[in-house]
Structure formats: C-alpha cells, structure tokens
Amino acid sequence: MILRLNKIRSKKCQCVLTVMSNMKIFQIINVRNHYVIHSCLAISLVTVTVWMTKILRKKKKRSHNAQQCVNNKIISIPLVIITGCDTGLGYSIVMRYLKGEHLNKNQNNSKIYNMLFSNNKALLVPNKIAIIAFCLNTNSPGAKCLVQLSLENNNIQLFVRQLNLTDNDSIKTGVTFVTDLLQQNVDIIDQNNETVVSKYELHALVNNAARMVMAEYEWQTSKMIKEQFEVNILGPIKLTAMLLPAFRKDKSRVINVISHCAYLPLPGVSIYGATKAAVRAWTLGTRVELDIHGIKMITFSPGSFYLHSSIMNGEQRMIDYKEMCNNMNKEQLAYYGAFMDTYQNYLGNIDVYISPPETTIPSTNKIYCQMDNALWAVEPKSEYNVPEPWRYRIYFAVAWTLSSLGLHYFKDKVVRKFVATPQFRNNFASQVENI
C-alpha cells in the first residue's frame, strides 16, 4: 500500500510539475507574442504618422502655392508664333482669332466631317492668347488690318513684327524679340479692374511663310531659286533651331506648312515642290529626334486656297517674268520667247479671280478645323491634311497608281493634263526664228 501511495504521489507531482512547466512556457510565449504585437503596432503607428505628415506637408504646400497664385494672380499665356501673316493662311488665322471666330468650334463643318476628322473634345483653347504675327512688310495692307483689329480685342495680345527669312540678321532680331518676351512678366488689368501678372509660355511656331515662282525650272534665275529655298526651308530651319531652348523648356510644338506638291511634284512649280518636299523630310526626321525632348513636329498640308493668297500675286509674277527674260541668253530667248509670253498670259487670266490681300480664307474652309486641332489638341496628330478638291484627289489617285505600277510615261501625261498650263510646241520656236 505504501509503495502504491508513493507511486501515486510521484505521478501527481510529475503532473503538477508538467502543468507548471507548460504554464511557464505559455507565459513566455504570451510575453513574446505581446512583444511582437506591440512592436508591429509601434512600427505601423510610426509609418502612418510619417505618411500622414508627408501628405499634410504636400497639401499645405499646394494650398500655399495656390493661395500665392491667387494673391499674386499669376497666369500663363500661351504664345503662338506665325510667319507669313501679310496675306493668305497666316493672315487668315490671325484675323480669325482677333474676331473671336475660333470660339465657334467648326460650326460650319458637317457633323460627319467633325466625327471623322475633328477632335474638339481634346482641345484646350485658353481664353487669353498671345500671337506674334511675323510679316515681310509691316506696312502691308494685311499687317495694318491686323494691328487695327487687335486694338478692339482684349483676349488676344497681338505683336506684329517684321521678318525676312532670307536675312540672317532679321531672323536673329525676331528670335531676340521672342526670347525677351518670354522673360517678361506683364501686368494686365482684368474685368474687375484688378492687376493680373501674366507670364508668356511658348506654345507653338507655325512656319507658314512661302515663296513660289510659277515658271519652268530653266527660266528661273539663281536668285529666284535661292529665295524659294531660303524662305521655304532654310529660313524655317534656322528660326526653329534658334528657338529650340525655349521649345524644350515649354514643351512646345512646331507646325510646318507643306503642300500637295511635296507628295506629287508638278511642272511649273518644280522648285517650289522641291522645297516643300524638303520641309516634309526635315519634319519627319526631326520628329523622332525632338520627341524625346517633349517637342512635337507636325506637318500641315492646307489644301487649295491659292485664290486667297498672294503666292500667285500678279505684280510679283510680272517682276519675276521681266527678271527671267533679262537673264536669258539669246538662244534661250529665241527658243522660249513666244512660249513664255503665252505662259504668262495664261497665268494673267487668273489674276481677276485672286482676292485682294486683306481678304481672308472663307470661314467654311475646313482648314480652320484642322489648324485648331494642330494648335490646341492635347495629343496632336503628326500629320494634318486638309481635304483637296475632288478633281485633285482623282488625278492624284490615278497618278499614284500609275507610278506604283511603273507606268511613268502615262503618269506624266496625267500630271500634264491636271496642271492644264500651256505646253511647249516646236511652232513656238519656229515663230521666233521666222521673225
């Protein structure tokens, strides 16, 4: 009995010891768990505190900046530079903004056209816009009309300046004016008679100025050929290059106006077509180079509006014609003389249909819809092509098809038919020889 009692007691003692040891283990585990939990809570609390502190600081900084902007009323005004504003496209664009017609978003276009080609939902057109209208002659009728109308518009700040793209000093002077303007803060009185501080930001450059001599290549003088290349391609390259630092800073866009001649060269404007093809090639190449810097290079083919442009001005054409005749040798005059007269008389018949210099392109022209998108779209397209008349589209499609099939003889016949200018015949030369 005694042995059994001892065994029972020993077992009870072992059980008690086991229970006590287990309790100590649980206590240790609980202590460790509490430590881990408390540590996690402490870390989380510190993290949340730091995170909330950063948020509050950012919010405070934003509110401070916003309050500062409100107190100082500093606003940014997009600056748009347009060359060739004496007549034609450049003049028409500036006049449209001065008249406030850009606010009527393509109301004259069809719903189908707007649905297919327009992107007005993504347009961000500010209320205040500054425009530098570069003109070849600031005393021209077009330049004077722009200045006069700008006096009646408070939302468009217009600066009319002289620019000759064949003169390097003139280009440098124009660039200096732009850079000085970008560094200025301008005080403006708003509708509430309060002072508003504005800062210009370079938004876009529209390389629109152009020179065209409508004559066969052999007739044109070296001066004429040089002028066309300087105005149409070399000048815009220089002007754009000098403004690149400002373009990079403000993430601007460059809109280079080309022509359908860049795609399908035509007789009579072969030199002009060569310059426009060069503009297109330059734009396509530099687009890849400058995109990484936030600069957008855009080509803009404006379609047909030669009756509302001085590019075929009769007065300048007669000056060019006399210069060509004076620079020809005896053999050329004897060979081309009668044909040149016929050619110039044919072009002279168009003069009566050309609108005066101060006449703008009709508001129904879809060129404005495309230009609005090129200027103000958040993500503009790389190329804009205003639809040409159906006659041109048909001829272009036929010529392109024949060329792709290698039928260049027939393609040239189609092009000659499309241009419809007088063709040289041997009887022109024989007429001169018989005189």
Backbone torsions as a table, in degrees:
resi	resn	phi	psi	omega
1	MET	NA	-44.9	-178.6
2	ILE	-61.1	-41.3	178.6
3	LEU	-63.1	-41.5	179.6
4	ARG	-63.6	-43.0	179.4
5	LEU	-61.8	-40.3	178.7
6	ASN	-62.9	-40.8	178.6
7	LYS	-63.4	-43.0	-179.5
8	ILE	-63.8	-44.3	179.5
9	ARG	-61.6	-42.6	179.8
10	SER	-62.4	-39.2	178.5
11	LYS	-65.1	-41.3	179.3
12	LYS	-63.6	-41.0	179.2
13	CYS	-62.6	-41.0	178.6
14	GLN	-63.0	-40.8	179.4
15	CYS	-63.7	-43.4	179.9
16	VAL	-62.8	-44.0	179.2
17	LEU	-62.4	-41.0	179.2
18	THR	-62.0	-45.0	179.8
19	VAL	-62.7	-42.9	-178.6
20	MET	-64.9	-40.5	178.9
21	SER	-65.6	-40.2	178.2
22	ASN	-63.1	-39.6	179.3
23	MET	-63.3	-39.9	177.5
24	LYS	-63.2	-41.1	179.2
25	ILE	-61.8	-46.0	179.6
26	PHE	-61.7	-38.1	178.8
27	GLN	-63.6	-43.5	178.4
28	ILE	-61.9	-43.9	179.9
29	ILE	-62.6	-44.0	180.0
30	ASN	-61.7	-41.8	178.7
31	VAL	-61.3	-44.4	179.4
32	ARG	-64.3	-42.1	178.8
33	ASN	-61.8	-43.5	177.9
34	HIS	-61.2	-38.6	179.6
35	TYR	-64.7	-44.6	179.2
36	VAL	-63.1	-45.0	-179.2
37	ILE	-62.5	-45.5	179.5
38	HIS	-63.3	-38.5	178.7
39	SER	-63.6	-44.6	179.1
40	CYS	-62.0	-42.9	179.1
41	LEU	-63.2	-40.5	180.0
42	ALA	-64.8	-44.2	179.2
43	ILE	-63.0	-44.0	179.4
44	SER	-61.8	-41.9	-179.5
45	LEU	-63.2	-42.7	178.7
46	VAL	-64.4	-42.8	-179.7
47	THR	-61.6	-48.0	179.7
48	VAL	-61.9	-39.7	179.9
49	THR	-62.8	-46.1	178.9
50	VAL	-62.7	-44.2	-178.9
51	TRP	-61.8	-46.1	179.4
52	MET	-65.5	-35.8	178.6
53	THR	-63.3	-43.4	178.5
54	LYS	-62.8	-43.6	179.7
55	ILE	-61.3	-45.4	-179.5
56	LEU	-64.3	-37.1	178.5
57	ARG	-65.9	-44.4	178.4
58	LYS	-62.0	-42.9	179.8
59	LYS	-63.1	-41.1	179.7
60	LYS	-65.6	-39.4	179.7
61	LYS	-66.1	-42.2	178.6
62	ARG	-63.8	-44.4	179.9
63	SER	-64.0	-35.5	178.4
64	HIS	-66.1	-44.2	178.8
65	ASN	-64.8	-41.6	179.4
66	ALA	-63.2	-42.9	179.2
67	GLN	-64.9	-36.2	179.1
68	GLN	-66.5	-40.7	178.1
69	CYS	-65.3	-38.9	179.1
70	VAL	-65.7	-44.2	-178.4
71	ASN	-65.1	-43.9	-178.3
72	ASN	-85.6	-20.9	-178.8
73	LYS	54.8	54.6	177.4
74	ILE	-90.7	123.9	179.3
75	ILE	-126.3	154.2	177.9
76	SER	-99.8	133.9	178.7
77	ILE	-114.5	119.0	178.3
78	PRO	-67.3	134.2	-179.5
79	LEU	-106.9	123.2	179.8
80	VAL	-113.3	127.3	179.0
81	ILE	-106.5	129.2	179.8
82	ILE	-130.3	126.8	177.0
83	THR	-97.2	158.2	178.2
84	GLY	69.6	50.6	-175.2
85	CYS	-99.1	9.8	177.2
86	ASP	-65.5	-43.6	-178.3
87	THR	-147.3	-177.6	169.5
88	GLY	66.0	-140.3	-173.0
89	LEU	-64.7	-48.4	-179.1
90	GLY	-59.5	-46.2	178.7
91	TYR	-61.9	-42.7	-177.6
92	SER	-66.3	-39.4	179.9
93	ILE	-64.0	-46.9	-178.8
94	VAL	-64.6	-42.9	179.1
95	MET	-61.1	-38.3	-179.7
96	ARG	-62.9	-40.3	179.0
97	TYR	-71.6	-37.8	178.9
98	LEU	-65.5	-33.1	179.1
99	LYS	-83.9	-7.1	179.8
100	GLY	77.8	13.4	-178.2
101	GLU	-72.4	-16.3	178.5
102	HIS	-69.8	-16.2	179.1
103	LEU	-76.4	-22.3	176.1
104	ASN	-88.6	88.7	-167.7
105	LYS	-67.4	96.1	170.5
106	ASN	53.9	40.8	-177.7
107	GLN	-68.9	-19.8	-178.3
108	ASN	-91.3	-3.1	179.3
109	ASN	-90.4	154.2	179.8
110	SER	-72.0	157.2	179.6
111	LYS	-64.5	-36.3	-179.8
112	ILE	-65.0	-42.8	179.6
113	TYR	-63.9	-45.6	-180.0
114	ASN	-62.0	-36.3	-178.9
115	MET	-68.7	-36.3	-175.7
116	LEU	-86.3	-38.5	-169.6
117	PHE	-114.8	-19.9	-175.7
118	SER	-93.8	156.9	179.8
119	ASN	-142.3	50.3	-171.7
120	ASN	-63.9	-25.7	-178.5
121	LYS	-62.5	-25.8	-177.3
122	ALA	-99.9	8.7	180.0
123	LEU	-84.5	134.7	176.5
124	LEU	-121.1	85.9	-179.1
125	VAL	-95.8	112.6	-178.1
126	PRO	-73.3	162.4	178.4
127	ASN	-72.0	-39.1	-179.8
128	LYS	-101.5	126.9	179.8
129	ILE	-136.2	138.9	174.0
130	ALA	-111.1	134.8	-177.6
131	ILE	-127.9	130.5	169.6
132	ILE	-101.8	112.7	-180.0
133	ALA	-99.4	104.1	178.2
134	PHE	-84.1	125.5	179.4
135	CYS	-121.5	149.3	175.9
136	LEU	-68.7	-35.0	179.9
137	ASN	-134.8	111.8	-178.5
138	THR	-72.1	-8.6	176.0
139	ASN	-98.8	7.3	178.7
140	SER	-69.7	157.4	178.8
141	PRO	-56.8	-38.5	179.8
142	GLY	-64.5	-45.6	-179.8
143	ALA	-62.7	-40.5	179.3
144	LYS	-65.7	-38.7	177.8
145	CYS	-63.5	-39.8	179.4
146	LEU	-63.6	-45.1	-179.5
147	VAL	-63.0	-43.1	-178.2
148	GLN	-63.9	-43.5	-178.2
149	LEU	-71.5	-29.9	-179.0
150	SER	-65.5	-22.9	179.5
151	LEU	-68.7	-18.5	-177.2
152	GLU	-100.7	3.2	-176.1
153	ASN	-120.4	123.7	-179.2
154	ASN	-93.7	-18.1	-176.9
155	ASN	-89.8	-20.7	-179.6
156	ILE	-111.9	117.6	174.6
157	GLN	-93.5	116.8	-174.8
158	LEU	-111.4	133.6	174.4
159	PHE	-122.7	113.3	178.1
160	VAL	-97.3	119.3	-177.9
161	ARG	-133.0	156.2	-179.9
162	GLN	-85.5	139.5	177.5
163	LEU	-148.9	123.7	175.3
164	ASN	-116.2	108.0	-174.7
165	LEU	-71.5	-7.6	175.2
166	THR	-90.0	-4.4	-176.4
167	ASP	-117.1	116.4	-179.1
168	ASN	-62.2	-37.8	179.3
169	ASP	-65.1	-37.4	178.2
170	SER	-65.6	-39.3	177.8
171	ILE	-64.6	-43.8	179.3
172	LYS	-63.0	-39.1	178.6
173	THR	-64.0	-41.8	178.1
174	GLY	-63.8	-41.7	179.2
175	VAL	-66.1	-39.6	177.8
176	THR	-60.5	-41.2	178.0
177	PHE	-62.4	-41.5	-179.7
178	VAL	-64.7	-49.0	-177.7
179	THR	-64.3	-38.0	176.8
180	ASP	-64.5	-38.4	-179.9
181	LEU	-66.0	-37.8	-178.9
182	LEU	-69.1	-21.5	-178.7
183	GLN	-91.9	-2.8	-176.0
184	GLN	-93.9	148.5	165.8
185	ASN	-106.0	127.5	-173.9
186	VAL	-113.9	131.5	176.0
187	ASP	-88.7	125.8	-179.5
188	ILE	-124.1	140.8	176.8
189	ILE	-92.3	119.3	-179.1
190	ASP	-84.8	-171.7	-177.0
191	GLN	-65.9	-24.7	179.8
192	ASN	-91.7	14.2	-179.2
193	ASN	59.2	32.3	176.7
194	GLU	-107.7	148.2	-178.9
195	THR	-78.6	127.2	178.8
196	VAL	-117.6	126.0	178.2
197	VAL	-91.1	122.8	-178.0
198	SER	-116.3	151.7	179.5
199	LYS	-130.6	128.8	-179.2
200	TYR	-81.4	139.6	173.0
201	GLU	-125.9	129.5	-178.0
202	LEU	-69.5	111.2	-175.8
203	HIS	-95.8	-44.7	-174.6
204	ALA	-157.3	150.8	170.4
205	LEU	-121.6	124.8	177.7
206	VAL	-108.0	104.6	177.0
207	ASN	-81.5	92.6	-172.0
208	ASN	-111.6	-26.5	-175.6
209	ALA	-56.9	141.1	-177.4
210	ALA	-151.5	154.5	176.4
211	ARG	-131.9	129.8	180.0
212	MET	-135.2	130.1	172.5
213	VAL	-110.4	113.3	-178.5
214	MET	-89.8	93.0	-179.2
215	ALA	-164.5	159.5	179.3
216	GLU	-66.8	153.3	-172.2
217	TYR	-56.9	-42.7	-175.3
218	GLU	-66.6	-27.4	-178.0
219	TRP	-74.1	-29.9	-170.5
220	GLN	-72.9	141.5	178.6
221	THR	-79.4	164.2	177.6
222	SER	-61.5	-34.3	179.0
223	LYS	-63.6	-43.1	179.9
224	MET	-64.3	-44.1	179.7
225	ILE	-63.5	-43.4	179.6
226	LYS	-63.1	-42.5	179.9
227	GLU	-61.0	-42.5	-179.3
228	GLN	-64.1	-40.7	178.8
229	PHE	-70.9	-36.6	-179.5
230	GLU	-69.5	-44.2	-178.3
231	VAL	-73.0	-40.6	-170.9
232	ASN	-85.9	-29.4	-174.4
233	ILE	-134.5	-48.7	-175.9
234	LEU	-68.7	-42.8	178.1
235	GLY	-61.1	-50.9	176.8
236	PRO	-58.8	-36.0	177.3
237	ILE	-63.0	-44.8	179.9
238	LYS	-65.4	-46.2	-178.6
239	LEU	-61.1	-45.0	-179.9
240	THR	-65.1	-42.0	-178.7
241	ALA	-61.5	-40.6	-178.8
242	MET	-69.2	-22.6	-178.5
243	LEU	-98.1	0.9	-176.9
244	LEU	-58.2	-39.8	176.9
245	PRO	-57.1	-41.2	178.0
246	ALA	-69.9	-35.8	177.4
247	PHE	-62.0	-44.3	-179.7
248	ARG	-64.0	-40.2	-178.0
249	LYS	-65.7	-44.8	-174.0
250	ASP	-98.9	3.2	179.2
251	LYS	54.8	59.4	-172.2
252	SER	-89.7	-177.9	177.3
253	ARG	-131.6	146.7	177.8
254	VAL	-117.3	123.2	-179.1
255	ILE	-109.8	110.8	-179.3
256	ASN	-99.9	117.7	-179.0
257	VAL	-80.5	123.2	179.1
258	ILE	-113.1	-150.9	-177.5
259	SER	-155.6	161.9	174.8
260	HIS	-64.8	-18.2	176.6
261	CYS	-67.1	-17.5	176.7
262	ALA	-71.0	-23.3	-179.3
263	TYR	-99.0	-38.6	-178.9
264	LEU	-131.7	94.1	179.9
265	PRO	-60.7	142.4	-175.6
266	LEU	-123.2	147.4	176.0
267	PRO	-67.3	145.2	-177.9
268	GLY	93.4	-23.8	176.8
269	VAL	-133.7	37.5	-176.6
270	SER	-65.7	-39.4	178.6
271	ILE	-68.4	-46.0	177.8
272	TYR	-59.3	-43.7	177.9
273	GLY	-62.2	-36.3	178.3
274	ALA	-64.5	-39.4	179.6
275	THR	-67.3	-40.3	-178.9
276	LYS	-71.4	-33.9	174.3
277	ALA	-65.2	-36.1	177.0
278	ALA	-66.5	-39.5	177.6
279	VAL	-61.5	-43.1	-179.8
280	ARG	-64.2	-44.8	-180.0
281	ALA	-63.8	-41.9	178.1
282	TRP	-61.6	-42.5	-178.9
283	THR	-65.8	-44.4	-178.8
284	LEU	-62.9	-39.6	-179.3
285	GLY	-71.6	-46.7	-177.6
286	THR	-73.0	-19.6	176.8
287	ARG	-57.5	-42.9	-180.0
288	VAL	-70.9	-37.2	-178.5
289	GLU	-68.2	-40.7	-171.6
290	LEU	-95.6	-10.9	-178.3
291	ASP	-61.1	-36.9	-178.9
292	ILE	-66.1	-20.7	179.3
293	HIS	-94.4	5.7	178.2
294	GLY	84.5	12.0	179.9
295	ILE	-101.9	129.6	-178.9
296	LYS	-102.5	125.2	177.0
297	MET	-103.9	124.2	-171.3
298	ILE	-128.3	136.4	171.1
299	THR	-98.9	142.8	-177.3
300	PHE	-134.7	110.6	176.4
301	SER	-98.3	110.4	-168.2
302	PRO	-82.9	-1.2	-178.6
303	GLY	82.2	-157.6	-174.1
304	SER	-105.1	119.2	175.0
305	PHE	-151.3	33.0	-172.8
306	TYR	-63.8	-20.5	177.9
307	LEU	-75.7	-10.5	177.9
308	HIS	-116.3	32.3	-178.9
309	SER	-142.7	152.6	178.4
310	SER	-89.0	8.3	-176.8
311	ILE	-65.9	-23.0	174.9
312	MET	-113.3	32.2	-178.1
313	ASN	-56.9	129.0	-176.7
314	GLY	-65.9	-36.6	-179.7
315	GLU	-64.1	-47.1	178.7
316	GLN	-67.0	-35.1	-179.5
317	ARG	-65.1	-38.6	177.9
318	MET	-67.7	-36.7	175.8
319	ILE	-62.4	-44.3	178.6
320	ASP	-64.0	-39.9	-177.7
321	TYR	-62.6	-44.7	179.1
322	LYS	-64.6	-39.5	179.4
323	GLU	-65.2	-38.2	178.6
324	MET	-65.1	-43.4	180.0
325	CYS	-64.2	-39.6	-178.8
326	ASN	-68.3	-24.9	-177.4
327	ASN	-97.2	-0.9	178.4
328	MET	-83.8	148.3	174.3
329	ASN	-83.7	176.8	-175.5
330	LYS	-62.7	-39.9	-178.8
331	GLU	-63.8	-42.8	-179.9
332	GLN	-66.7	-41.8	178.6
333	LEU	-63.6	-40.7	179.2
334	ALA	-67.1	-34.0	-176.3
335	TYR	-81.9	-41.5	-172.9
336	TYR	-105.0	-12.4	-169.2
337	GLY	-48.2	-57.4	-177.7
338	ALA	-64.9	-38.8	179.7
339	PHE	-66.4	-38.8	178.5
340	MET	-62.9	-39.5	177.6
341	ASP	-62.5	-44.6	178.7
342	THR	-62.3	-41.4	-179.4
343	TYR	-62.7	-46.4	-178.7
344	GLN	-69.4	-36.1	176.5
345	ASN	-64.2	-36.9	177.5
346	TYR	-63.2	-46.1	179.0
347	LEU	-66.7	-31.4	179.2
348	GLY	-64.1	-26.7	178.6
349	ASN	-67.4	-19.0	-179.5
350	ILE	-81.2	-21.3	-173.8
351	ASP	-57.0	-35.6	-176.7
352	VAL	-67.1	-19.6	-178.7
353	TYR	-94.7	-11.2	-178.8
354	ILE	-78.4	130.4	-177.5
355	SER	-71.7	155.9	176.4
356	PRO	-58.8	157.4	-175.9
357	PRO	-56.7	-34.4	-176.1
358	GLU	-85.6	8.6	177.5
359	THR	-88.7	134.3	-178.6
360	THR	-92.5	163.1	173.4
361	ILE	-65.8	135.9	-177.5
362	PRO	-53.1	143.5	-177.1
363	SER	-66.5	-17.8	179.1
364	THR	-77.7	-11.5	-179.3
365	ASN	-66.8	132.3	-176.9
366	LYS	-71.7	-0.3	178.2
367	ILE	-62.6	-32.2	-177.9
368	TYR	-71.1	-38.5	177.8
369	CYS	-59.9	-45.0	-179.0
370	GLN	-69.1	-38.9	179.9
371	MET	-67.8	-38.0	175.9
372	ASP	-58.3	-42.6	179.3
373	ASN	-67.7	-41.4	179.4
374	ALA	-63.4	-34.8	-177.6
375	LEU	-81.5	-41.3	-165.6
376	TRP	-120.5	-2.2	177.7
377	ALA	-64.6	139.2	178.7
378	VAL	-61.0	-42.5	175.9
379	GLU	-124.0	85.3	-177.2
380	PRO	-68.6	155.3	176.0
381	LYS	-73.0	161.1	179.0
382	SER	-77.9	-28.1	-178.8
383	GLU	-136.9	136.3	175.6
384	TYR	-122.1	130.5	179.8
385	ASN	-130.5	109.5	176.6
386	VAL	-72.1	131.1	-177.8
387	PRO	-55.4	131.8	177.5
388	GLU	-82.8	165.6	172.9
389	PRO	-58.9	153.4	-175.7
390	TRP	-59.5	-33.4	179.8
391	ARG	-59.7	-44.9	179.5
392	TYR	-66.6	-42.1	-178.1
393	ARG	-60.3	-40.9	-179.4
394	ILE	-66.1	-48.2	179.9
395	TYR	-62.3	-40.9	-179.6
396	PHE	-63.9	-42.6	-179.5
397	ALA	-63.5	-42.7	179.7
398	VAL	-66.6	-45.3	-179.2
399	ALA	-63.5	-41.7	179.9
400	TRP	-64.8	-40.3	-180.0
401	THR	-65.1	-46.1	179.6
402	LEU	-63.5	-38.9	179.5
403	SER	-66.7	-40.9	179.8
404	SER	-66.6	-25.2	177.8
405	LEU	-88.6	-0.8	179.9
406	GLY	81.4	10.5	-178.8
407	LEU	-92.6	65.6	-173.0
408	HIS	-70.8	-29.9	178.1
409	TYR	-60.8	-47.8	-180.0
410	PHE	-71.5	-33.6	176.9
411	LYS	-62.4	-41.8	179.1
412	ASP	-65.0	-34.7	176.6
413	LYS	-63.8	-41.1	178.9
414	VAL	-64.9	-42.6	179.4
415	VAL	-62.8	-43.7	178.5
416	ARG	-61.6	-39.3	178.0
417	LYS	-65.8	-37.3	-178.7
418	PHE	-68.5	-43.4	-177.6
419	VAL	-66.7	-40.2	173.2
420	ALA	64.0	20.8	174.3
421	THR	-83.2	161.4	179.2
422	PRO	-57.4	144.7	179.1
423	GLN	-105.7	145.2	179.6
424	PHE	-72.5	136.5	174.7
425	ARG	-131.9	157.7	-176.8
426	ASN	-63.0	-24.5	-177.9
427	ASN	-67.6	-21.0	175.8
428	PHE	-65.3	-45.2	-179.7
429	ALA	-68.8	-39.0	-179.3
430	SER	-66.6	-32.4	177.7
431	GLN	-62.1	-41.7	-179.2
432	VAL	-69.1	-38.7	-178.2
433	GLU	-66.9	-32.5	-178.0
434	ASN	-77.6	-16.2	-178.0
435	ILE	-75.6	NA	NA
